[in-house]
Amino acid sequence: MDVLISGAGIAGPALAHWLARFGFSPVVVERAPSLRGGGQPVDFRGEAHLSVLRRMGVLDAVLAARTTPRDMVFRGLDGRERARLPGSFTAGDVEILRGDLSRLLYELSAADAEYVFGDWVTSLHDDGDGVDVTFAHGPSRRFDFVIGADGMRSGVRRLVFPRYRPEFQGYYFAIWDADGDDHDLTCSPGVVSAPGWLMYRSPVPPELMPDSLVAPGVYFDSVSRVRMPSVSSGRVALIGDAGYGSTLGGMGTGLAVVSAYVLAGEMAAGGDAFAATKP
């Protein structure tokens, strides 16, 4: 069976790996012209996360690329330490840069999946027996299933579930590299260092925030979440942040990897019967 996966971040390549192992033919389409590097550190917590990485055969590579967790130190205007969050608490069991993890999962799945960069889904038509898909640049194709793994602002969700959009929580945050102590993330009024971190409240919704506000090298996003009563409709489904994402919380990456494992297993067990009745 041919399965289209929209999104080559974390959930998409993880799902492509498992689907290929179960005998599916995955195609991953990614809007960016190449794999997206950068991003903040992400972490895995608990045996559920680690066991899936182990079954994928990628745990050793993740451990080899892990970061060194740093304490988060809060200081007053006088420079004196007021509070400290240990790095072992904030980083989970294994912390790795998002870009490094994305590359590892891509390399794991690339030999068994077709990757198409610089393109995206523009329309979907599910006739019950398959899904006809049109793309911004490539030719139209037909798939047995379509999975949206394209993040908080999912294009697949917008096409199939137009009612459900990310719920803005009233805050924005930015992360950037900055000079500072190699061991501490220091936060004090007006002073942020190593790496830079800023969060602020604003009534301006994300759709009105100008792109020119963000400088190169800065990761900037709204604090939002996605809540839906169902993440599937017929032969189309959502996974990861596209269906149940939250900008902050520390569990999104592990949940995406575990969800890919579970979804692929259910699809393999159910075959055509996996297609749910449209609500």
Sine and cosine of phi, psi and omega as CSV:
sin_phi,cos_phi,sin_psi,cos_psi,sin_omega,cos_omega
0.00,0.00,0.62,-0.78,0.01,-1.00
-1.00,-0.06,0.78,-0.63,-0.02,-1.00
-0.81,-0.58,0.82,-0.57,0.09,-1.00
-1.00,-0.05,0.76,-0.65,0.08,-1.00
-0.90,-0.44,0.86,-0.51,0.04,-1.00
-1.00,-0.07,0.92,-0.39,0.02,-1.00
0.87,-0.49,0.83,-0.55,-0.01,-1.00
-0.89,-0.45,0.66,0.75,0.03,-1.00
-1.00,0.06,-0.99,-0.15,0.02,-1.00
-0.93,-0.36,-0.84,0.55,-0.05,-1.00
-0.89,0.46,-0.64,0.77,-0.06,-1.00
-0.87,0.49,-0.84,0.55,0.03,-1.00
-0.89,0.46,-0.58,0.81,0.04,-1.00
-0.89,0.45,-0.69,0.73,0.03,-1.00
-0.92,0.40,-0.65,0.76,0.03,-1.00
-0.86,0.51,-0.65,0.76,0.03,-1.00
-0.86,0.51,-0.77,0.64,-0.06,-1.00
-0.93,0.36,-0.64,0.77,0.01,-1.00
-0.88,0.47,-0.66,0.75,0.03,-1.00
-0.89,0.46,-0.63,0.77,0.02,-1.00
-0.91,0.42,-0.49,0.87,0.01,-1.00
-1.00,0.00,0.09,1.00,0.09,-1.00
0.99,-0.11,0.07,1.00,0.07,-1.00
-0.99,0.15,0.23,-0.97,0.08,-1.00
-0.91,-0.40,1.00,-0.06,-0.06,-1.00
-0.99,0.11,0.62,-0.79,0.12,-0.99
-0.84,-0.54,0.82,-0.57,-0.02,-1.00
-0.94,-0.34,0.85,-0.52,0.05,-1.00
-0.94,-0.33,0.73,-0.69,-0.07,-1.00
-0.75,-0.66,0.78,-0.63,-0.05,-1.00
-0.90,0.43,-0.61,0.80,-0.01,-1.00
-0.92,0.39,0.46,-0.89,-0.02,-1.00
-0.94,0.33,-0.26,0.97,0.03,-1.00
-0.36,-0.93,0.05,-1.00,0.05,-1.00
-0.84,0.55,0.64,-0.77,0.00,-1.00
-1.00,0.04,0.87,-0.50,0.06,-1.00
-1.00,0.03,-0.13,-0.99,0.08,-1.00
0.95,0.31,-0.33,-0.94,-0.07,-1.00
1.00,-0.06,0.26,-0.96,-0.06,-1.00
-0.98,0.19,0.25,-0.97,0.09,-1.00
-0.89,0.46,0.58,-0.81,0.07,-1.00
-0.83,-0.55,0.32,-0.95,-0.09,-1.00
-0.64,-0.77,0.31,-0.95,0.08,-1.00
-0.89,-0.46,0.66,-0.75,-0.08,-1.00
-0.73,-0.68,0.80,-0.61,0.13,-0.99
1.00,0.04,0.24,-0.97,-0.10,-1.00
-0.93,0.38,-0.51,0.86,0.02,-1.00
-0.87,0.50,-0.72,0.69,0.03,-1.00
-0.90,0.43,-0.76,0.65,-0.10,-0.99
-0.92,0.39,-0.57,0.82,-0.03,-1.00
-0.92,0.38,-0.57,0.82,0.04,-1.00
-0.93,0.37,-0.67,0.74,0.07,-1.00
-0.86,0.50,-0.64,0.77,0.01,-1.00
-0.91,0.42,-0.68,0.73,0.01,-1.00
-0.92,0.38,-0.48,0.88,0.06,-1.00
-0.96,0.27,-0.31,0.95,-0.04,-1.00
0.99,0.14,0.33,0.94,-0.09,-1.00
-0.90,-0.44,-0.01,1.00,-0.08,-1.00
-0.87,0.49,-0.69,0.72,-0.02,-1.00
-0.88,0.48,-0.63,0.77,0.02,-1.00
-0.92,0.39,-0.61,0.79,0.05,-1.00
-0.90,0.43,-0.69,0.73,0.02,-1.00
-0.89,0.45,-0.60,0.80,-0.01,-1.00
-0.93,0.38,-0.46,0.89,-0.04,-1.00
-0.98,-0.18,0.12,0.99,-0.08,-1.00
-0.89,0.45,0.46,-0.89,0.03,-1.00
-1.00,0.04,0.14,-0.99,0.13,-0.99
-0.99,-0.16,0.94,-0.33,-0.05,-1.00
-0.86,0.50,0.61,-0.79,0.02,-1.00
-0.88,-0.47,0.56,-0.83,0.06,-1.00
-0.93,0.37,0.52,-0.85,0.14,-0.99
-0.98,-0.21,0.89,-0.46,-0.08,-1.00
-0.93,-0.38,0.78,-0.63,0.04,-1.00
-0.96,-0.26,0.79,-0.61,-0.04,-1.00
-0.84,-0.55,0.47,-0.88,0.08,-1.00
-0.99,0.11,0.01,-1.00,0.00,-1.00
-0.88,0.47,-0.41,0.91,0.01,-1.00
-0.99,0.11,0.01,1.00,0.03,-1.00
1.00,0.06,-0.10,1.00,-0.03,-1.00
-0.98,0.19,0.61,-0.79,0.00,-1.00
-0.93,0.38,0.75,-0.66,0.02,-1.00
-0.96,-0.28,-0.56,0.83,-0.01,-1.00
-0.36,-0.93,0.33,-0.94,-0.02,-1.00
-0.56,-0.83,0.75,-0.66,0.14,-0.99
-0.96,-0.28,0.88,-0.47,-0.03,-1.00
-0.89,0.45,0.59,-0.80,0.05,-1.00
-0.86,0.51,-0.52,0.85,0.01,-1.00
-0.91,0.41,-0.41,0.91,0.02,-1.00
-0.99,0.12,-0.68,0.74,-0.09,-1.00
-0.99,0.17,-0.35,0.94,-0.13,-0.99
-0.99,-0.16,-0.03,1.00,-0.01,-1.00
0.93,0.36,-0.39,-0.92,0.01,-1.00
-0.98,0.19,-0.60,0.80,0.01,-1.00
-0.63,-0.78,0.79,-0.61,0.07,-1.00
-0.90,-0.43,0.68,-0.73,-0.03,-1.00
-0.56,-0.83,0.52,-0.85,0.06,-1.00
-0.91,0.42,0.66,-0.75,-0.05,-1.00
-0.83,0.56,-0.68,0.74,-0.01,-1.00
-0.88,0.47,-0.62,0.79,0.03,-1.00
-0.92,0.39,-0.66,0.75,0.01,-1.00
-0.91,0.41,-0.68,0.73,0.03,-1.00
-0.85,0.52,-0.68,0.73,0.01,-1.00
-0.90,0.44,-0.68,0.73,0.00,-1.00
-0.88,0.47,-0.68,0.73,-0.02,-1.00
-0.94,0.34,-0.57,0.82,0.08,-1.00
-0.90,0.43,-0.74,0.68,0.00,-1.00
-0.88,0.47,-0.55,0.84,0.01,-1.00
-0.92,0.39,-0.56,0.83,-0.14,-0.99
-0.96,-0.27,-0.23,0.97,-0.18,-0.98
-0.87,0.49,-0.56,0.83,-0.05,-1.00
-0.95,0.32,-0.37,0.93,-0.10,-1.00
-0.91,-0.42,0.06,1.00,-0.01,-1.00
-0.71,-0.70,0.48,-0.88,0.09,-1.00
-1.00,0.00,0.81,-0.59,0.03,-1.00
-0.94,-0.34,0.73,-0.68,0.04,-1.00
-0.82,-0.57,0.92,-0.39,0.00,-1.00
-0.98,-0.19,0.41,-0.91,0.04,-1.00
0.97,0.25,0.43,0.90,0.00,-1.00
-0.56,-0.83,0.26,-0.97,-0.02,-1.00
-0.38,-0.92,0.30,-0.96,-0.04,-1.00
-0.98,0.22,0.73,-0.68,0.05,-1.00
-0.92,-0.38,-0.39,0.92,0.07,-1.00
-0.39,-0.92,0.44,-0.90,0.00,-1.00
-0.70,-0.71,0.69,-0.72,0.11,-0.99
-0.74,-0.68,0.94,-0.34,0.01,-1.00
-0.99,-0.12,0.93,-0.38,-0.02,-1.00
-0.99,-0.17,0.18,0.98,0.01,-1.00
0.99,-0.12,-0.50,0.87,0.02,-1.00
-0.97,-0.25,-0.22,0.98,-0.02,-1.00
0.02,-1.00,0.01,-1.00,-0.04,-1.00
-0.81,-0.59,0.85,-0.53,0.10,-0.99
-1.00,0.04,0.79,-0.61,-0.11,-0.99
-0.84,-0.54,0.74,-0.67,0.15,-0.99
-0.94,-0.33,0.51,-0.86,-0.06,-1.00
-0.87,-0.50,0.31,-0.95,0.00,-1.00
-0.90,0.43,-0.57,0.82,-0.09,-1.00
-0.81,-0.59,-0.67,0.74,-0.07,-1.00
-0.99,0.17,0.17,-0.99,0.01,-1.00
-0.94,0.35,0.40,-0.92,0.06,-1.00
-0.91,0.42,0.53,-0.85,0.00,-1.00
-0.60,-0.80,0.30,-0.95,0.02,-1.00
-0.90,-0.44,0.67,-0.74,-0.03,-1.00
-0.75,-0.66,0.39,-0.92,0.08,-1.00
-0.97,0.25,-0.59,0.81,0.03,-1.00
-0.61,-0.79,0.43,-0.90,0.12,-0.99
-0.78,-0.62,0.76,-0.65,0.01,-1.00
-0.86,-0.51,0.83,-0.56,0.07,-1.00
-1.00,0.03,0.94,-0.34,0.07,-1.00
-0.86,-0.51,0.62,0.79,-0.18,-0.98
-0.96,-0.28,0.52,0.85,0.25,-0.97
0.99,0.16,-0.09,-1.00,-0.09,-1.00
-0.82,0.57,-0.60,0.80,-0.01,-1.00
-0.97,-0.25,0.75,0.66,-0.10,-0.99
-0.82,0.58,0.80,-0.60,0.10,-0.99
-0.95,0.31,-0.57,0.82,0.04,-1.00
-0.91,0.42,-0.68,0.73,0.04,-1.00
-0.88,0.47,-0.64,0.77,-0.01,-1.00
-0.89,0.45,-0.56,0.83,-0.01,-1.00
-0.98,0.20,-0.63,0.78,-0.13,-0.99
-0.99,-0.16,-0.53,0.85,0.00,-1.00
-0.81,-0.58,0.90,0.43,-0.13,-0.99
-0.89,0.45,-0.32,0.95,-0.01,-1.00
-0.95,0.31,-0.41,0.91,-0.17,-0.98
-0.97,-0.25,0.91,-0.42,0.01,-1.00
-0.84,-0.54,0.33,-0.95,0.07,-1.00
-0.85,0.53,0.71,-0.71,0.01,-1.00
-1.00,0.01,0.92,-0.38,-0.01,-1.00
-0.93,0.36,0.77,-0.63,-0.06,-1.00
-0.99,-0.13,0.10,1.00,0.10,-1.00
1.00,-0.03,0.11,0.99,-0.04,-1.00
-0.74,-0.67,0.41,-0.91,0.14,-0.99
-0.81,-0.59,0.40,-0.92,0.11,-0.99
-0.60,-0.80,0.41,-0.91,0.01,-1.00
-0.68,-0.73,0.56,-0.83,0.04,-1.00
-0.73,-0.68,0.69,-0.73,0.02,-1.00
-0.44,-0.90,0.35,-0.94,0.08,-1.00
-0.96,0.28,0.62,-0.79,0.00,-1.00
-0.47,-0.88,0.43,-0.90,0.08,-1.00
-0.94,0.35,0.56,-0.83,0.03,-1.00
0.25,-0.97,-0.14,-0.99,-0.02,-1.00
-0.88,0.48,0.71,-0.71,-0.02,-1.00
-0.95,0.30,-0.24,0.97,-0.12,-0.99
-0.93,-0.37,-0.41,0.91,-0.08,-1.00
-0.89,-0.46,0.62,-0.78,0.27,-0.96
-1.00,-0.08,0.96,-0.29,-0.15,-0.99
-0.99,-0.16,0.83,-0.56,0.01,-1.00
-0.84,-0.54,0.87,-0.49,0.08,-1.00
-0.56,-0.83,0.28,-0.96,-0.05,-1.00
-0.82,0.58,0.91,-0.41,0.04,-1.00
0.99,0.14,-0.03,1.00,-0.04,-1.00
-0.75,-0.66,0.84,-0.54,0.05,-1.00
-0.70,-0.72,0.70,-0.71,-0.01,-1.00
-0.52,-0.86,0.44,-0.90,0.26,-0.97
0.71,0.70,0.99,0.17,-0.26,0.97
-0.99,0.12,0.11,-0.99,0.00,-1.00
-0.96,0.29,0.61,-0.79,0.01,-1.00
-0.57,-0.82,0.77,-0.64,-0.01,-1.00
-0.62,-0.78,0.71,-0.71,0.12,-0.99
-0.73,-0.68,0.66,-0.75,0.02,-1.00
-0.52,-0.86,0.37,-0.93,0.00,-1.00
-1.00,-0.08,0.64,-0.77,0.02,-1.00
-0.46,-0.89,0.63,-0.77,0.07,-1.00
-0.99,0.14,-0.12,0.99,-0.05,-1.00
-0.97,0.25,0.86,-0.50,-0.01,-1.00
-0.94,0.35,0.40,-0.91,-0.07,-1.00
-0.83,0.56,-0.58,0.81,-0.06,-1.00
-0.93,0.37,-0.27,0.96,0.03,-1.00
-0.98,-0.22,0.01,1.00,-0.01,-1.00
-0.99,0.16,0.86,-0.51,-0.06,-1.00
-0.93,0.37,0.66,-0.75,0.03,-1.00
-0.89,0.46,-0.49,0.87,-0.05,-1.00
-0.92,0.39,-0.18,0.98,0.00,-1.00
-0.93,0.37,-0.45,0.89,-0.14,-0.99
-1.00,-0.10,0.84,-0.54,0.02,-1.00
-0.99,0.15,0.40,-0.92,0.06,-1.00
-0.84,0.54,0.63,-0.78,0.02,-1.00
0.99,0.10,0.04,1.00,0.00,-1.00
-0.94,-0.34,0.79,-0.61,0.12,-0.99
-1.00,-0.03,0.88,-0.47,-0.10,-1.00
-0.77,-0.64,0.73,-0.69,-0.01,-1.00
-0.38,-0.92,0.30,-0.95,0.11,-0.99
-1.00,0.08,0.41,-0.91,0.15,-0.99
-1.00,0.03,0.95,-0.31,-0.09,-1.00
-0.66,-0.75,0.17,-0.99,0.08,-1.00
-0.54,-0.84,0.40,-0.91,0.02,-1.00
-0.91,-0.42,0.81,-0.58,0.06,-1.00
-0.77,-0.64,0.80,-0.59,-0.02,-1.00
-0.65,-0.76,0.56,-0.83,0.05,-1.00
-0.95,0.30,-0.40,0.92,0.02,-1.00
-0.47,-0.88,0.58,-0.82,-0.01,-1.00
-0.93,-0.36,0.29,0.96,0.05,-1.00
-0.66,-0.75,0.49,-0.87,0.08,-1.00
-0.51,-0.86,0.94,-0.34,-0.05,-1.00
0.87,0.49,-0.85,-0.52,-0.04,-1.00
-0.99,-0.16,0.29,0.96,0.02,-1.00
-0.87,-0.50,0.71,-0.71,0.01,-1.00
-0.61,-0.79,0.30,-0.95,0.03,-1.00
-0.89,-0.45,0.48,-0.88,0.02,-1.00
-0.62,-0.79,0.51,-0.86,0.04,-1.00
0.94,0.35,-0.54,-0.84,-0.06,-1.00
-0.86,0.52,-0.42,0.91,0.00,-1.00
-0.88,0.48,-0.53,0.85,-0.07,-1.00
-0.93,-0.36,-0.42,0.91,-0.08,-1.00
-0.41,-0.91,0.78,0.63,-0.10,-1.00
-1.00,-0.09,0.39,-0.92,0.13,-0.99
-0.62,-0.79,0.75,-0.66,-0.11,-0.99
-0.85,0.53,-0.70,0.71,-0.02,-1.00
-0.87,-0.49,0.45,-0.89,0.03,-1.00
0.50,-0.87,-0.46,0.89,0.10,-0.99
1.00,0.08,0.04,1.00,-0.05,-1.00
-0.92,-0.40,-0.08,1.00,-0.13,-0.99
-0.89,0.45,-0.66,0.75,-0.06,-1.00
-0.93,0.37,-0.75,0.66,0.03,-1.00
-0.88,0.47,-0.65,0.76,0.02,-1.00
-0.90,0.44,-0.62,0.78,0.01,-1.00
-0.89,0.45,-0.69,0.73,-0.03,-1.00
-0.93,0.37,-0.68,0.74,0.03,-1.00
-0.92,0.39,-0.65,0.76,0.01,-1.00
-0.88,0.48,-0.62,0.78,0.03,-1.00
-0.88,0.47,-0.67,0.74,0.03,-1.00
-0.89,0.46,-0.72,0.70,-0.03,-1.00
-0.93,0.37,-0.72,0.69,-0.03,-1.00
-0.88,0.48,-0.71,0.70,0.01,-1.00
-0.88,0.47,-0.64,0.77,0.02,-1.00
-0.90,0.44,-0.66,0.75,0.02,-1.00
-0.93,0.38,-0.62,0.79,0.04,-1.00
-0.91,0.41,-0.64,0.77,0.02,-1.00
-0.92,0.40,-0.60,0.80,-0.02,-1.00
-0.96,0.28,-0.54,0.84,-0.11,-0.99
-0.99,-0.14,-0.42,0.91,-0.04,-1.00
0.84,0.54,-0.70,-0.72,0.00,-1.00
-0.88,0.48,-0.48,0.88,-0.02,-1.00
-0.93,0.38,-0.22,0.97,0.00,-1.00
-0.92,0.40,-0.48,0.88,-0.02,-1.00
-0.87,0.49,0.87,-0.49,-0.06,-1.00
-0.98,0.17,0.39,-0.92,0.11,-0.99
-0.94,0.34,0.71,-0.70,-0.02,-1.00
-0.90,0.44,0.70,-0.72,0.02,-1.00
-0.93,0.36,0.00,0.00,0.00,0.00
